[in-house]
């Protein structure tokens, strides 16, 4: 606490001590005058005791009001701090969600692109295998064109090999991207659970 609050608290406790002393003094005055046996002194002491009691009640009441007012100020300040903290956390959450959505969209686009390329590579492989089959059929039918068809056959086999290699590379790349996407989704799920907890 800051020193002004500490001083105010000390002053308030002093006010309560003064109020308590007023009540004790008024009680002592009434008892002392009662022992003297003078009704006039007892009556005056009783009036003084009532006045001191009323003053002590007023001091205690003002102390209570000040305490309530300070508590209300503290609660309002705490509510403002919580509201600001909530705004900051909400902004962070929105920013994180937007970032994760962007990453997921980017990964999805990459996966779609790789799937298309994989499909193209599979079609190219099918074409290359068809070419290879046709070249073999032509070689069986026309032995006299063996030299020319051997060249086509070698070319088709090379294309088929490149297509198989390319297809394997694309499958490996697709596996890596899929793993990264799953890891990021899992991290986003854990983060969301941590925020809600």
ABEGO torsion letter per residue (X at the ends): XBAAAAAAAAAAAAAAAAAAAAAAAAAAAAAAAAAAGBAAAAAAAAAAAAAAAAAAAAAAAAAAAAAAAAAAAAAAAAAAAAAAAAAAAAAAAAAAAAAAAAAAAAAAAAAAAAAAAAAAAAAAAAAAAAAAAAAAAAAAABAAAAAAAAAAAAAAAAAAAAAAAAAAAAAAAAAAAAAAAAAAAAAAAAAAAAAAX
